[in-house]
Amino acid sequence: MSLIQECIRTVGRGSRGRGPLTQTQAREVMAAFMNGEVGDDQMAMLMMLIRVRDETPEEIAGFVQALKSSSESFADLDWPLYAGKRTGQTSGLPWHLVAAKILADSGVRILLHGDLDKMHNRLHARDYLNQLNITTANNLADAQQQIEQFNITYLPLENFLPQVKTMLDWKHRYGLRTPVNTVARALNPANAPFALRGSFHPGFQELHAKVESLVHLPTEQTQRTVSFKGQSGETEYNPKVSQTIWWAENGKVNSSYIEERMTSQREISCPLGTPEDEQELMANTVISTMTVALFTLSADWNKAQTKAQQLWHTYCDGLTSEGTLC
């Protein structure tokens, strides 16, 4: 029996006989797929069977480990953008990009990466990059150069792992989301020591933290990944909700309950074309998203919140002095 057949049998038997893949099995079967030793139909079947039963942290960690090709780190913060924000609701524009750009301008090296799925009625970050002068990288080497020059760039999934892009698109063929949606968020192509994970469905926040605790090998350098319920499932923090955030730090999983925080904020001339009646929500969203990013870097929520406020006011002052209308 081949490796893929063994894996399909493991997860696809009857309810009394089936079980999850081990982390080793997941790593080996994904490596075999990437090497062309497993066909699309076989891998798609495996992914669908796993999805029906729900993926485990060990399975996702194994898949992610197989997809990592380099140990070199060239960013401080990994920021996946795969969901987009739902249109026709009160979730607003991709304000997380404003947060990322402010942080990059303050010296944080950030790699944004994601996919553009036009099959859904969503606003995607990739369509708003030019408005904030964020470049798009052609490959990993180009991404490294762009970060060295600008502290931030966006790397499309198809430009560094086209096979994973193919797997993501299986949901259009089969009508079912696969575990690859979770895998893509955890790819961390720049091998940044700090990372954000936004997701929508309950349980996935803890799942992402557990995955990270299994993926990273112990090192002397601090590693921290913070996972939270993102706006529309995107990596953008929603200031209007209270929630439990989860994070993996040096192999251990932690959690903390964070109260909602909508406060009166200084408004500026609509970044990304934000309507006037959404500017207060925009300001709070940018500050909250910067807060969770700075917490990821520092592990101190109060200090992160204070610094995020300071960065926002500095940003507003800069726009006012330049007479900028974004």
C-alpha positions as CSV (number, residue, x, y, z in Angstrom):
1,M,0.0,0.0,0.0
2,S,1.4,3.4,-1.0
3,L,1.8,6.3,1.5
4,I,-1.2,8.2,0.1
5,Q,-3.4,5.1,0.2
6,E,-2.4,4.5,3.8
7,C,-3.2,8.0,4.7
8,I,-6.6,7.9,3.0
9,R,-7.4,4.6,4.7
10,T,-6.4,6.1,8.1
11,V,-8.8,9.0,7.9
12,G,-11.5,7.5,5.7
13,R,-12.4,4.2,7.5
14,G,-15.7,3.9,9.4
15,S,-16.3,5.9,12.5
16,R,-14.9,3.1,14.8
17,G,-11.7,2.6,12.7
18,R,-10.7,6.0,11.4
19,G,-8.3,8.4,13.1
20,P,-6.2,11.4,12.3
21,L,-2.8,11.4,10.6
22,T,0.2,11.7,12.8
23,Q,2.4,14.8,12.3
24,T,5.0,12.6,10.5
25,Q,2.4,11.1,8.2
26,A,1.1,14.6,7.3
27,R,4.6,15.9,6.6
28,E,5.5,12.9,4.5
29,V,2.4,12.9,2.4
30,M,2.5,16.6,1.7
31,A,6.2,16.3,0.7
32,A,5.2,13.5,-1.7
33,F,2.5,15.7,-3.2
34,M,4.9,18.6,-3.7
35,N,7.4,16.2,-5.3
36,G,4.8,15.0,-7.8
37,E,4.5,11.5,-6.3
38,V,0.9,11.9,-5.4
39,G,-1.9,12.9,-7.8
40,D,-4.3,15.8,-7.4
41,D,-7.3,13.5,-7.1
42,Q,-5.7,11.5,-4.3
43,M,-4.6,14.6,-2.3
44,A,-8.0,16.2,-2.8
45,M,-9.7,13.1,-1.5
46,L,-7.4,13.1,1.6
47,M,-8.0,16.7,2.3
48,M,-11.8,16.4,2.0
49,L,-11.9,13.4,4.4
50,I,-9.8,15.3,6.9
51,R,-12.1,18.4,6.6
52,V,-15.2,16.3,7.3
53,R,-13.7,15.1,10.5
54,D,-11.9,18.4,11.3
55,E,-8.2,18.9,11.1
56,T,-6.0,18.4,14.1
57,P,-3.0,20.6,15.1
58,E,-0.6,17.7,14.3
59,E,-2.0,17.3,10.8
60,I,-1.7,21.0,10.0
61,A,1.7,21.2,11.6
62,G,3.0,18.3,9.5
63,F,1.6,19.9,6.3
64,V,3.2,23.2,7.1
65,Q,6.6,21.7,7.9
66,A,6.6,19.9,4.5
67,L,6.0,23.3,2.8
68,K,8.8,25.2,4.4
69,S,11.8,25.4,2.1
70,S,14.1,27.9,3.9
71,S,15.2,28.5,7.4
72,E,16.4,32.1,6.7
73,S,14.5,34.8,8.4
74,F,14.1,38.2,6.7
75,A,11.1,39.8,8.5
76,D,10.1,40.5,12.1
77,L,6.4,39.9,11.7
78,D,4.5,37.4,9.5
79,W,1.0,38.7,8.5
80,P,-1.2,36.4,6.4
81,L,-4.1,37.9,4.4
82,Y,-6.3,35.2,2.9
83,A,-9.9,35.9,3.9
84,G,-10.7,39.4,2.7
85,K,-13.4,41.5,4.3
86,R,-17.1,40.9,3.5
87,T,-18.8,43.7,1.5
88,G,-22.3,45.0,2.2
89,Q,-21.7,44.8,6.0
90,T,-20.3,47.1,8.6
91,S,-16.8,45.5,8.5
92,G,-15.4,48.4,6.5
93,L,-12.4,48.5,4.1
94,P,-9.0,46.7,4.6
95,W,-7.9,48.9,7.4
96,H,-5.4,46.3,8.6
97,L,-3.2,47.5,5.7
98,V,-3.1,51.0,7.3
99,A,-2.0,49.4,10.6
100,A,0.7,47.4,8.8
101,K,2.0,50.4,7.0
102,I,2.2,52.5,10.1
103,L,4.1,49.8,11.9
104,A,6.5,49.3,8.9
105,D,7.1,53.1,8.9
106,S,8.0,52.8,12.6
107,G,10.7,50.2,11.8
108,V,8.9,46.8,12.0
109,R,9.8,44.5,9.1
110,I,6.6,42.9,7.9
111,L,5.8,40.3,5.2
112,L,2.2,40.3,4.1
113,H,1.2,37.2,2.1
114,G,-2.1,36.1,0.8
115,D,-4.4,34.9,-2.0
116,L,-7.0,36.7,-4.2
117,D,-10.2,34.8,-4.3
118,K,-12.6,36.7,-6.5
119,M,-15.3,34.0,-6.2
120,H,-16.4,35.6,-3.0
121,N,-18.0,39.0,-2.5
122,R,-15.1,40.3,-0.4
123,L,-12.6,43.2,-0.4
124,H,-9.1,41.9,-0.6
125,A,-6.0,43.6,0.6
126,R,-4.2,43.1,-2.8
127,D,-6.6,45.6,-4.4
128,Y,-5.6,48.4,-2.0
129,L,-1.8,48.0,-1.8
130,N,-1.1,50.8,-4.3
131,Q,-3.1,53.3,-2.2
132,L,-0.6,52.9,0.6
133,N,2.5,52.5,-1.6
134,I,3.0,48.8,-0.6
135,T,4.9,46.9,-3.2
136,T,4.0,43.4,-4.5
137,A,6.9,40.9,-4.6
138,N,7.5,38.5,-7.5
139,N,9.1,35.8,-5.4
140,L,10.8,35.2,-2.0
141,A,14.1,36.8,-3.0
142,D,12.3,39.8,-4.3
143,A,10.2,40.0,-1.1
144,Q,13.5,40.0,1.0
145,Q,14.8,42.9,-1.1
146,Q,11.6,44.9,-0.8
147,I,11.5,44.4,3.0
148,E,15.2,45.6,3.2
149,Q,14.2,48.7,1.3
150,F,10.7,49.5,2.6
151,N,10.2,47.3,5.7
152,I,7.0,45.9,4.1
153,T,5.8,44.0,1.0
154,Y,3.0,41.8,-0.1
155,L,3.8,38.3,-1.5
156,P,1.0,36.5,-3.4
157,L,0.7,32.8,-2.7
158,E,1.1,31.9,-6.3
159,N,4.5,33.6,-6.4
160,F,6.1,31.4,-3.8
161,L,3.9,28.2,-3.5
162,P,1.7,27.8,-6.6
163,Q,0.9,24.2,-5.6
164,V,-0.8,25.5,-2.5
165,K,-2.7,28.0,-4.6
166,T,-3.9,25.0,-6.7
167,M,-5.1,23.2,-3.5
168,L,-6.9,26.3,-2.2
169,D,-8.8,26.5,-5.5
170,W,-10.1,23.0,-5.0
171,K,-12.9,24.4,-3.0
172,H,-14.4,25.8,-6.2
173,R,-14.3,22.4,-7.8
174,Y,-15.7,20.5,-4.9
175,G,-17.6,23.2,-3.1
176,L,-15.9,22.5,0.2
177,R,-13.3,24.3,2.2
178,T,-10.2,22.2,2.9
179,P,-7.6,22.2,5.6
180,V,-5.3,24.0,3.2
181,N,-7.1,27.3,4.2
182,T,-5.6,26.7,7.7
183,V,-2.2,25.6,6.3
184,A,-1.9,28.7,4.1
185,R,-2.2,31.1,7.1
186,A,0.6,29.2,8.8
187,L,3.2,29.2,6.0
188,N,5.3,32.1,7.3
189,P,7.4,32.3,4.2
190,A,9.9,34.8,5.7
191,N,10.4,32.6,8.8
192,A,9.6,35.6,11.0
193,P,9.9,34.9,14.7
194,F,6.6,36.7,15.4
195,A,3.3,36.1,13.6
196,L,-0.4,37.0,13.5
197,R,-3.2,34.6,12.8
198,G,-6.7,35.9,12.1
199,S,-9.6,33.4,11.7
200,F,-13.4,33.4,11.9
201,H,-14.8,30.1,13.2
202,P,-14.8,29.3,16.9
203,G,-12.0,26.9,17.8
204,F,-9.6,27.9,15.0
205,Q,-8.0,30.5,17.2
206,E,-6.8,27.8,19.6
207,L,-6.0,25.5,16.7
208,H,-3.6,28.0,15.1
209,A,-1.8,28.5,18.4
210,K,-1.4,24.7,18.9
211,V,-0.1,24.4,15.3
212,E,2.6,27.0,15.9
213,S,3.6,25.2,19.1
214,L,4.3,22.1,17.1
215,V,5.9,23.7,14.0
216,H,8.7,25.6,15.6
217,L,11.8,23.9,16.9
218,P,13.1,25.3,20.2
219,T,15.7,28.1,19.7
220,E,17.3,30.7,21.9
221,Q,15.4,33.4,20.0
222,T,11.9,34.2,21.3
223,Q,9.1,33.0,19.0
224,R,5.5,34.2,19.4
225,T,2.4,33.7,17.3
226,V,-0.9,35.4,18.4
227,S,-4.2,34.0,17.1
228,F,-7.5,35.8,17.3
229,K,-11.0,36.1,15.8
230,G,-10.4,38.4,12.9
231,Q,-12.9,40.7,11.1
232,S,-14.6,38.5,8.5
233,G,-11.8,36.0,9.3
234,E,-9.1,38.3,8.1
235,T,-6.0,39.3,10.1
236,E,-7.6,42.4,11.4
237,Y,-8.6,42.9,15.0
238,N,-12.2,43.9,15.7
239,P,-12.4,46.5,18.5
240,K,-16.1,46.0,18.9
241,V,-15.9,42.5,20.4
242,S,-14.5,40.9,23.5
243,Q,-12.7,37.7,22.9
244,T,-10.1,35.2,24.0
245,I,-6.8,35.5,22.2
246,W,-4.4,32.6,22.0
247,W,-0.7,32.6,21.5
248,A,2.1,30.1,21.1
249,E,5.4,31.2,22.7
250,N,8.5,29.0,22.5
251,G,6.4,25.8,22.2
252,K,3.8,26.7,24.9
253,V,0.2,27.7,24.3
254,N,-1.3,30.5,26.3
255,S,-4.6,32.5,26.3
256,S,-6.0,35.7,27.6
257,Y,-9.4,37.4,27.6
258,I,-9.5,40.9,26.1
259,E,-12.4,43.2,26.6
260,E,-13.8,45.2,23.6
261,R,-12.4,48.7,23.3
262,M,-14.2,51.3,21.2
263,T,-13.1,54.8,22.3
264,S,-13.4,58.3,20.8
265,Q,-10.5,58.7,18.4
266,R,-9.0,61.5,16.4
267,E,-10.4,61.3,12.9
268,I,-8.4,62.0,9.7
269,S,-9.1,62.3,6.0
270,C,-10.3,58.8,5.2
271,P,-7.5,56.4,4.4
272,L,-8.4,54.1,1.5
273,G,-11.5,56.3,0.9
274,T,-13.2,55.5,4.2
275,P,-16.6,57.2,4.5
276,E,-16.9,59.9,7.2
277,D,-19.4,57.9,9.2
278,E,-17.0,55.0,9.5
279,Q,-13.9,57.0,10.4
280,E,-14.2,56.3,14.2
281,L,-14.5,52.6,13.6
282,M,-11.6,52.8,11.2
283,A,-9.4,54.6,13.8
284,N,-10.3,52.1,16.5
285,T,-9.7,49.1,14.2
286,V,-6.3,50.4,13.1
287,I,-5.2,51.0,16.7
288,S,-6.5,47.6,17.9
289,T,-4.8,45.8,15.0
290,M,-1.6,47.6,15.8
291,T,-2.0,46.7,19.5
292,V,-2.3,43.0,18.8
293,A,0.7,43.2,16.5
294,L,2.8,45.1,19.0
295,F,1.7,42.6,21.7
296,T,3.0,39.8,19.5
297,L,6.4,41.6,19.4
298,S,6.5,42.5,23.1
299,A,4.1,40.2,25.1
300,D,2.9,43.3,27.1
301,W,-0.7,44.3,26.1
302,N,-0.8,47.6,28.0
303,K,2.4,48.8,26.6
304,A,1.3,47.7,23.1
305,Q,-1.9,49.6,23.5
306,T,-0.1,52.8,24.6
307,K,2.4,52.6,21.7
308,A,-0.4,51.9,19.2
309,Q,-2.2,55.1,20.3
310,Q,1.1,57.0,20.0
311,L,1.7,55.7,16.5
312,W,-1.8,56.6,15.4
313,H,-1.5,60.2,16.6
314,T,1.9,60.5,15.0
315,Y,0.4,59.3,11.7
316,C,-2.5,61.7,12.0
317,D,-0.1,64.6,12.7
318,G,1.9,63.7,9.6
319,L,-1.1,63.7,7.4
320,T,-2.3,67.0,8.8
321,S,1.1,68.7,8.3
322,E,1.3,67.4,4.8
323,G,-2.3,68.3,3.9
324,T,-2.7,64.8,2.7
325,L,-6.1,63.5,1.6
326,C,-5.8,59.7,1.5
